[in-house]
């Protein structure tokens, strides 16, 4: 039996949470005799839909091994993440197959990895080949949507691909979306140069998410008719946002959340394989990248063109409260409840009988991340310690 005493992230109420097995056995008022101002908060574990790797490991690496997968997954417990989607970007079929093979083998070998990997995210290769929308995806591997190819990758993954990012304008995209939805795969629009009409056609076919809205786009677009406004205005689409402090300015984060509402917004750090590495220059098949002293990940040799994110999920939680003025409850729900609902996974809650996915943390003023004290995944203490109060 594990007992956690902390303040609820929902309203600050002091709670005593008892965990038995992978479930919350009880949630009761703690009734302390003194002040609880120094108590940490407790919330459902964080759930990130878009993680490309960590500590120098990329899930898209053709040479990915089981040990690499575990090395990249394990650090996320330190940041309050209990579930995530390893993300493979545009690559050859052989490269994608190698990545999904290693992830499947890691999940089959280690139960904790299987619990953490709530599904895989295939970001590409069915995306725009244009500079800007393509982002850092290798152009030589961009190709038309191919449902037969996807089915082969799905089989290789052990049916773990739960989310696919696709550009609505690529050949075969709309039929692919219809097929994916019929097979319970969530479709997200991203890395696209689509017209508003093509965006609407994708949503009509069943697309439900916008991948890192506002990024993976042209530097200049039509001020009225464009794929960003079309996705922003469609109430059928949830928006995922990278709130690492570099991908979107605070004013745009505020605008997107004001329009979409916290209930239709999902936060992701979109961490690159260089996340967790110290400032410096690094090289991969995508080219030379540099982590600046402020944590910004850029194409080496300049300071403006982004090469991904070097931040973890808890940074986005802290930033969104500052940028958009949302509450702690809203920030956590955008990074826990909302992604679980999107993928049809169990929503972890501070309720009796709920999945025991929990993070115990403090919110430090003027600090751009959470101070995580403990992370519990399916009742297992994965990081830190539970302090008896």
C-alpha positions in Angstrom: 0.0 0.0 0.0 1.3 3.4 -0.9 -0.1 6.6 0.7 0.4 10.1 -0.8 -0.4 13.3 1.1 -0.5 16.3 -1.0 -2.7 19.1 -2.3 -5.1 18.5 -5.1 -4.1 20.2 -8.4 -7.8 20.9 -8.9 -8.5 23.1 -5.9 -5.6 22.9 -3.5 -7.6 20.7 -1.1 -5.2 18.5 1.1 -5.7 14.9 0.3 -4.6 11.5 1.5 -4.5 9.1 -1.5 -4.1 5.4 -0.9 -2.8 3.3 -3.8 -3.1 -0.5 -4.0 -1.9 -2.4 -7.1 -2.4 -0.2 -10.2 -5.5 1.5 -8.8 -6.3 4.3 -6.4 -8.0 2.6 -3.4 -9.2 5.8 -1.7 -9.1 9.6 -1.8 -9.9 11.3 1.4 -9.5 14.8 3.0 -6.2 14.8 4.9 -7.5 17.1 7.7 -4.0 18.4 8.7 -3.6 20.2 12.0 -1.4 22.9 10.6 -0.9 24.9 7.4 -0.6 23.0 4.1 1.1 25.8 2.3 4.4 23.8 2.1 2.7 20.7 0.9 3.3 19.7 -2.8 0.5 19.2 -5.3 -0.6 15.9 -6.7 -2.1 15.4 -10.2 -2.7 12.7 -12.8 0.5 11.8 -14.5 1.4 13.7 -17.7 0.8 12.2 -21.1 2.7 13.4 -24.1 1.6 12.5 -27.6 4.8 13.6 -29.4 8.2 12.5 -28.1 11.0 12.0 -30.7 13.6 10.7 -28.2 16.0 11.8 -25.4 19.6 11.7 -24.3 21.0 11.5 -27.8 18.6 8.7 -28.9 16.1 9.2 -31.7 13.2 6.8 -32.2 13.6 7.4 -36.0 17.1 6.0 -36.0 17.5 3.0 -38.3 20.0 1.6 -35.9 17.7 1.9 -32.9 18.0 -0.9 -30.4 15.9 -2.1 -27.4 18.5 -0.6 -25.1 18.2 2.7 -26.9 14.5 2.7 -26.6 14.7 2.2 -22.8 17.4 4.8 -22.5 15.2 7.4 -24.2 12.0 6.4 -22.3 13.3 6.2 -18.8 14.2 9.9 -18.2 10.6 11.1 -18.7 9.5 9.8 -15.3 11.7 12.6 -13.8 9.4 15.1 -15.5 6.1 13.7 -14.3 5.3 11.8 -17.5 3.6 8.4 -17.0 2.5 7.8 -20.6 3.8 9.0 -24.0 3.8 8.3 -27.7 7.3 7.6 -29.2 7.2 9.5 -32.5 8.8 8.4 -35.7 9.2 11.1 -38.4 9.5 10.8 -42.2 11.8 8.0 -43.2 12.2 5.1 -45.6 10.0 2.1 -45.0 13.1 0.2 -43.8 14.0 2.9 -41.3 10.4 3.1 -40.0 10.2 -0.7 -39.7 13.5 -0.8 -37.7 12.2 1.8 -35.3 8.8 0.1 -34.7 10.5 -3.2 -34.3 12.8 -1.9 -31.6 10.0 -0.2 -29.7 7.8 -3.3 -29.9 10.7 -5.4 -28.6 11.3 -3.0 -25.7 7.7 -3.0 -24.7 7.5 -6.8 -24.8 10.7 -7.1 -22.7 10.0 -4.5 -20.0 6.5 -4.1 -18.5 7.3 -0.5 -17.3 8.0 0.5 -21.0 4.8 -1.2 -22.2 2.9 0.9 -19.6 4.6 4.1 -20.6 4.2 3.6 -24.4 0.5 4.2 -24.7 0.8 4.1 -28.5 3.2 5.3 -31.3 2.9 8.4 -33.3 3.8 8.2 -37.0 4.6 11.8 -38.1 4.9 11.5 -41.8 6.0 10.4 -44.3 2.7 11.4 -46.0 3.4 15.2 -45.6 4.1 18.3 -47.7 7.4 18.3 -49.5 7.6 22.1 -49.5 10.2 24.0 -47.6 8.6 25.3 -44.4 5.7 22.9 -44.0 8.1 20.0 -44.3 10.1 21.3 -41.4 13.1 19.1 -40.6 11.7 16.0 -42.2 14.0 14.6 -45.0 12.6 15.5 -48.3 13.8 12.3 -50.1 11.4 10.2 -48.0 8.3 12.3 -48.4 5.7 10.3 -50.4 2.0 9.9 -51.2 -0.2 8.3 -48.6 0.0 4.5 -48.8 -2.5 2.4 -46.7 -0.8 -0.8 -47.7 2.5 0.4 -46.4 0.9 1.6 -43.2 -0.7 -1.7 -42.6 2.7 -3.4 -42.8 4.2 -0.9 -40.3 1.2 -1.4 -38.0 1.8 -5.1 -38.0 5.5 -4.7 -37.3 4.7 -2.4 -34.4 2.4 -4.9 -32.8 -0.6 -2.7 -33.5 0.9 0.2 -31.5 0.5 3.0 -34.0 -2.4 5.1 -32.5 -1.7 8.5 -34.1 -0.7 9.5 -37.6 0.2 13.0 -38.8 -0.7 13.6 -42.4 -1.0 16.5 -44.9 -4.5 16.5 -46.4 -3.2 17.6 -49.9 -0.9 14.6 -50.5 -2.1 12.0 -53.0 -4.3 9.4 -51.4 -4.6 11.4 -48.1 -8.4 11.5 -47.9 -8.9 7.8 -48.6 -6.1 7.0 -46.1 -7.9 9.0 -43.4 -11.1 7.1 -44.0 -9.3 3.8 -43.7 -7.4 4.9 -40.6 -10.5 6.1 -38.8 -12.3 2.8 -39.6 -9.3 1.0 -38.0 -9.4 3.2 -34.8 -6.3 5.2 -35.7 -6.4 8.9 -34.8 -5.5 11.3 -37.7 -3.8 14.6 -37.1 -3.3 17.4 -39.7 0.3 18.6 -39.8 3.3 19.6 -41.9 0.8 20.8 -44.5 0.4 23.4 -47.2 -3.2 22.5 -47.7 -5.9 24.9 -48.9 -8.8 25.6 -46.5 -10.9 23.3 -48.7 -8.4 20.5 -48.3 -8.3 21.0 -44.6 -12.1 20.8 -44.4 -12.1 17.6 -46.5 -9.6 16.0 -44.1 -11.8 16.9 -41.1 -14.9 15.7 -42.9 -13.1 12.4 -43.4 -12.4 12.1 -39.7 -9.2 14.0 -38.8 -9.4 15.1 -35.1 -6.2 16.9 -34.2 -3.8 19.5 -35.4 -0.1 18.6 -34.9 1.8 21.4 -33.3 -0.5 24.1 -34.7 1.5 27.2 -35.8 4.7 25.3 -36.5 5.7 23.2 -39.6 4.4 26.0 -41.8 5.5 28.6 -44.4 7.2 31.7 -43.1 4.7 33.8 -45.1 1.0 32.8 -45.7 -2.1 34.5 -46.9 -3.4 36.7 -44.1 -7.0 35.3 -44.3 -7.2 32.1 -46.3 -4.6 29.7 -44.8 -4.3 26.3 -43.2 -3.6 27.7 -39.7 -6.8 29.8 -39.4 -8.8 27.0 -41.0 -7.7 24.5 -38.4 -8.0 27.0 -35.6 -11.6 27.8 -36.5 -12.8 24.2 -36.9 -14.5 23.1 -33.7 -14.0 19.5 -34.6 -10.3 19.8 -34.3 -8.3 19.7 -31.1 -5.0 21.6 -31.3 -1.7 20.4 -30.0 0.8 23.1 -29.1 4.5 23.1 -28.4 4.8 25.5 -25.4 8.5 25.1 -24.8 9.1 28.9 -24.9 10.6 28.9 -28.3 8.2 27.4 -30.9 5.3 29.8 -30.2 5.4 33.3 -28.7 3.2 33.8 -25.6 0.7 36.0 -27.5 0.0 33.2 -30.0 -0.3 30.6 -27.2 -2.9 32.9 -25.6 -4.7 33.3 -28.8 -4.8 29.7 -29.7 -6.1 28.6 -26.3 -8.6 31.4 -26.2 -10.1 30.3 -29.4 -9.8 26.5 -28.9 -10.4 26.6 -25.1 -8.4 24.4 -22.7 -10.7 21.5 -23.3 -9.7 21.4 -27.0 -6.0 22.0 -26.5 -3.2 19.4 -25.9 0.3 20.4 -24.8 3.4 18.6 -26.2 7.0 19.2 -25.8 7.8 17.5 -29.1 11.2 16.7 -27.6 14.0 15.9 -30.0 16.6 13.2 -29.5 18.9 15.9 -28.2 16.6 16.7 -25.3 18.5 16.2 -22.0 21.8 17.0 -23.6 24.0 20.0 -22.5 24.4 23.1 -24.7 26.5 22.3 -27.7 26.6 21.2 -31.3 25.2 17.8 -32.3 24.9 15.9 -35.5 22.5 13.3 -36.8 21.0 12.3 -40.2 18.9 15.4 -40.0 22.1 17.6 -40.0 24.0 19.6 -37.4 22.0 21.1 -34.6 22.9 23.3 -31.6 21.4 23.6 -28.2 21.9 27.2 -27.1 22.5 28.3 -23.5 18.8 29.2 -23.1 17.7 25.7 -24.1 16.7 26.6 -27.7 17.4 23.9 -30.3 18.4 25.4 -33.6 20.1 24.5 -36.9 23.8 24.9 -36.1 25.4 28.2 -37.2 22.5 30.6 -36.5 20.0 31.3 -33.7 16.6 31.6 -35.3 15.8 28.4 -37.4 14.5 25.8 -35.0 15.6 22.2 -35.2 13.1 20.8 -32.8 12.7 21.1 -29.0 15.1 20.3 -26.3 12.6 20.7 -23.4 10.5 18.1 -21.6 6.7 18.1 -20.9 6.7 19.7 -17.5 8.3 22.8 -19.0 5.2 23.2 -21.2 2.9 22.9 -18.1 4.8 25.7 -16.3 5.0 27.9 -19.4 1.3 27.7 -20.4 0.2 29.0 -17.0 2.4 32.0 -17.5 1.8 32.6 -21.2 -2.0 32.0 -21.3 -3.0 32.7 -17.7 -4.7 29.3 -17.4 -5.1 27.6 -14.0 -2.9 24.7 -12.8 -5.9 22.4 -13.3 -6.3 23.5 -16.9 -2.6 23.2 -17.6 -2.5 19.7 -16.2 -5.7 18.6 -18.0 -4.3 19.8 -21.3 -1.3 17.5 -20.7 -3.0 14.5 -19.1 -6.8 14.2 -19.5 -7.1 15.6 -23.0 -4.5 13.4 -24.8 -5.9 10.3 -23.0 -9.4 11.1 -24.3 -8.1 11.7 -27.8 -6.5 8.3 -28.0 -9.3 6.5 -26.3 -7.1 5.6 -23.3 -8.2 5.6 -19.7 -8.2 9.0 -18.2 -6.3 9.1 -14.9 -8.1 11.0 -12.2 -7.8 11.7 -8.5 -10.7 9.4 -7.8 -11.2 6.0 -6.1 -10.8 3.2 -8.6 -8.9 5.3 -11.1 -5.6 4.3 -12.7 -2.8 5.1 -10.3 -0.9 7.4 -12.6 0.2 10.3 -10.4 2.8 13.0 -10.2 3.7 14.9 -7.0 5.3 18.3 -7.6 5.8 21.9 -6.6 5.2 25.0 -8.7 8.1 27.4 -8.0 7.5 31.1 -8.9 9.5 32.3 -11.9 10.7 28.8 -12.7 10.1 27.5 -16.2 9.3 23.9 -15.1 7.7 21.9 -12.4 9.7 20.6 -9.4 8.7 16.9 -9.6 9.1 15.0 -6.3 7.7 11.7 -7.3 6.1 9.9 -10.3 3.8 6.9 -9.9 2.8 4.9 -13.0 0.1 2.2 -12.6 0.9 2.1 -8.9 4.7 1.7 -9.4 7.0 4.4 -8.0 9.1 5.3 -11.1 10.9 8.4 -9.8 11.6 10.1 -6.5 10.1 9.2 -3.2 6.8 9.6 -1.3 7.4 11.7 1.8 5.2 10.9 4.8 3.7 14.0 6.3 
